[in-house]
Amino acid sequence: MNTILIGINFTEQAPGALKYGLRLAQYFEAELIVAHFIDDKDPALRNLSASDQQVLTAGMESLRKQREDRLIQFVDRNRPKQFHKVIVGVEVRIGSVDVELQRLAEEERVGLLVLGRLAANYWGLIGDTADRAVKTAICPVLIVPEDFDFQGIRRIVYASTFQLEDCEVLLFLQEWLEAFNGRLSCV
């Protein structure tokens, strides 16, 4: 696994998801991409109503740049010192979260997608986004529950249909088991 992608929406669970992703990137010696998506449910877009396409485009780019600066500050503020060697890139995209998340994962050949999950939805994105990502992702998806601290991975439970495709998944999981000295249970 060379690249891990984390979707960040600046909610309460975001620092935990970042730390989880940093820890995994450190274990797997992978690059980390921290991404934020501005979609049509974002309240800031309501302030960008202009009839002139040039003005609207400039406003969207200004919003994207503001969020990029905020994302960089977020990473700097929530990145513990022990992860300073992990290569971290940031990406802010405008468009449907689902579409842009998958597009970025494809472009960067992401090996793992990490998303946080809140009990309550924020703009209707988290929860819904995590659920849809699990169904449509081109790579494995790890959902980090709210207020969950990384404590290593001691056990992985894999639900199998006992098909040939399971072999590829089991090989992927073997890398995790070796990295964390964990156990695998197939059900």
Disulfide bonds with the S-S distance in Angstrom:
none
